[in-house]
Amino acid sequence: MIRTKGCVSAKVIDAARNLKVIARHGVGLDHIDLHAAERRGIPVVYTPAGSLTAVAEHTWMMILSMAKRTRIMDNAVRICDYEQRSRGENYQVEGKTLGVLGLGRIGTRVAEIAKTGFRMNILYTDIVKYAAKERKLKARKVSLKQLLQRSDVLTIHVPLTRLTRGMIGKKEIAQMHSHAYLLNCARGAVLDTVAAAKALKSGRLGGVGVDVFDPEIPPANHPLLKCDDAILSPHNAAQTEEARLNYGTVVLDLLRVLDGKKPKFLAVPEE
């Protein structure tokens, strides 16, 4: 069983001659060689919905913190700078457009909060078309270019694969509104955080929220660490008691495999 530390590489899998099953205590699978496991006939089980609520809530914490300039305003009160209230305006998210890159479980929950809580318009980009979700959320599937150009808030919820690595970089960020908020609570390598920091500092983004970096831990001189309009957290979006309990259910799938039964959540390698 693996949590976040280490890597289950092909070398590790091949060396473990008695290996029967690999259990991921969490969601991301990028540090497990799924192809190597498949070649050996070793099932990989995980908990894809384990952190759904925790990460969705964390995403919205970041969105609202940027929109209401929480860091700046909190600091103003602490240094008795009440003139800060007149320097710049807060941002109202109601009625704006939320762009979701990856309308999986977490992306859907973030979109549900946007629709029911803030009456936002929902756009999404995904390799899959979700007709039922589109009807429920009144969402529209668009190209990545359209998502970048039309989103007031763009939130990333895709897994890290060869297709998503570096997916949002300098070129993509340049297509976004200068007032837009960009968030990544998925995997660090999907977003070029240096490019995001440069865009933020030059006024070409309204805010950046990041829970994941590549590499982790980011270097002390990373430009995003010096941006007042960035909301950052140390990859702790899923660190709730409820999420950890949900992750623990992977043991049930592990036992199913050892008992010769089909697991409930079986990971499959990218094509």
N, C-alpha and C positions, 0 to 999 in steps of 0.2 A: 504494500500500500504506500502511496506517495501523496504528500500534501503540496508544498510549493518548492521545497529545497531539492536540489539534485535533478538528474535527468535520467530517464529510462531509455537509454540509447540502444541501437542494434547490438552493440558490443555487450552491453549489460544483459540484454535479452538472450543472446546466443550463449553467454557464459552460464546462465541459470538453467541448467539442463532439466531440472525438476519443476520448473515454473509452470503453474497451472492457470493462473489468472493475475491480471494487473488491475488494481483498484485505485482510482484517482479520487482522493478525498477533496473534491472540489469540482470546478467546471472546466477550466482551460486544459487543453490536451497538447499544447505545442511543445511540451518538454517530454513527451512520450513518442517513441517511434512506432506509430500505428502500423506502418507497412511491415516493419520487422516483426511485430507481434502477429500480424495476420499471416505472414509467411510461416511462422511457427505454429499457427493455429491456436494462439493464446488470446482469449477474449480480454478486452479492456472495458471495464465498467466504470461509471462515473455518476455524478449527481448534477445534471444540467439545470435543474430548477432550484438547486440548493440556496443560491444567493439572490434569487430573483427579486424579492421584496427589498432586501438590504441594499443592493446596488441601485435599484430604481429610486429608492428614497435618497440615497447619497447623491445620485445624479441631480435630483431636484433641489437638494440642499445647495449644490454648487450653482445651479442655474439662478436660484433666488438670491444667493449671496452676491453673485455678480450683478444681477438686476438691481438690487437694493444697495449695492456698494457697501456691504457689511463690514469688510475689513477696514475700509477707509473711515467709515462713520464711527465704528467702534473705537478706533484709534483717536479720532477727533474728540470724543467724549473724554477719553482717558487723559488727554493733554489740555483739556478745557478749551478746545478750539471750536466754539459753537458757530463761528462764521463759516465753517465747512458746509453747513446746511444750505448755504446759498451758492456754493461753488459747484455747479453741475447738478444735473437732475437724476433721480432714480428712473429706472426703466420699468414700464408696465408690460407684463407678458400676455395679458388677456387679449385674445383676438389676433395675436401674432402667429407666425408660421413656425412650427417645429419640424425640423428635418431629422429623420432617424436613419442612420446608416446601419442597417441590419435589424430587420423587424422580427427577431426571434423572441424568446421568452422575456428577456429583460427589456429589449427595445419596445415590445408591445406594452409592457407595464408602464414604462415611462410615457408612452403615447396615450395610454388610458388616463393617466393623471393629468396630462396636458389637455385632453379633450373634455373630461368631466369636471376638472377643477378650474381650468383657466380658459375654456372655450377656444382653444387654439386650433388652427388648421394643421392637418397632419399630412406631410409628404414622407415618402420613404424610398430607399434604394436597397435592393436585395437581389440575390440570384434567383430567389423564389418569388412568385406572385401569390399573395395571400388574399384571395377573393373574400373569404369570410371576414377577415380582419378589416379589409377595406370597407365593407358594408357597416360593420360595427363602429368603426372609428371615423367613417366618412373620409378615409385616407386615400391618397393617390400614389401609385407607384410611378416614379420618374427616373430619368437617367441621373448618373452621378453629377454630371455638369449642371443639370436643372436643379438638383438638390442643393448644390453649392450656391448657385445664383439666387435661389428663392427662399432660403431658410434664414429666419431671424435668429434661431437657435439651432445649432447642428450638434447632435449627440451621436457618438460612435459606440456601436454595440455589436461588432463583428468579432469572430474568433480570429486568431493569428494563423494564417495559412500563407502559402506562396503567393496567393492572389491578393491578400490584404496587407501583406508586409509593405510598409512605405506607401500605403494607399492615399493618405492625405499628407501631401508635402507642400513645398513652396508654390508649385504651379496650381494646385487645387485651392490652397488658401487664398491665392490672389483673385480667385473668382468669387469669393464671398463678399457680402456687404461689409462696409467698414464698421457698422454698428453691431454686427453679428457676434454671437457667443459661440465658442467652439469647445466641446467637451469630449474627454476620453476617459471612460471608466471601464474600458475593455482590456486591450493589451497595448503595452507601451510602443512596440515596434510598428503599430498601425499608423501612428501620427509622428511627424517630424516636429518635435517640440521646440527645436532651435528655430525652425522656420516660423512656428507659431509665435514664439517670443519676439522675433524680429518684426512680424506683422503687428503685433500688439503695441510694441514700442513706437512704431512709425504711424500709428493711428489707423491701420488697415484692418483691425479687428476691435470689437468692443470689449471682449473679455475672453479668457481662456480658463477652463477648469480641467485639471488633470489629476487623476488618482494613480496613474501608472506611467512609468518612464522606461526608456531603453537607452542605456542600461539602468538597472536599479542597483544601487542608489545613484541618483544623478550627481555629477560632480559639483563641488561647492561653487564653482564659477559659472554654472549653467545660467544662461540669460533669463530664463523664465522665473528663477528664484528672486530676481530683482524687480519683477513687474508688480506694481501695486494692483493692477486690474486682473491678476491671476489668482485663482483659488486652487490651492494645492493640498493634496493629502498623501500619506505614505502607503499607498496600496492597501487601504484599510476599509474600503467600501463594503466588503463582505464580512467585516469583523463584528458580527452581532451574535448573541447567544442563540437566536433562532436559526441563523444561517449555519452555525457550527453543528447544531443538532440535526439540521437537514442533511448536511454533509455526511454525518454519521450513518445515514441510511445506506451508504454504499456497502456497508458490511453485509446487509441483507442480500444485495446482488452478488457479492463475493461468495456468500454461502450457497446461493442458488446455483452458481457455476460449479462449485465443489460438490454439490449434490446432484449434478448431472442435469440441471434444469436450465431453461432459457432465462437470461438476465432481463431485468426490466429496462435498464438503460445501457445499451451496448454501443461503444464508440466504433465508428468505421473510418478508415483512412480517406483522406482527400483523393479524389480521382486525379 
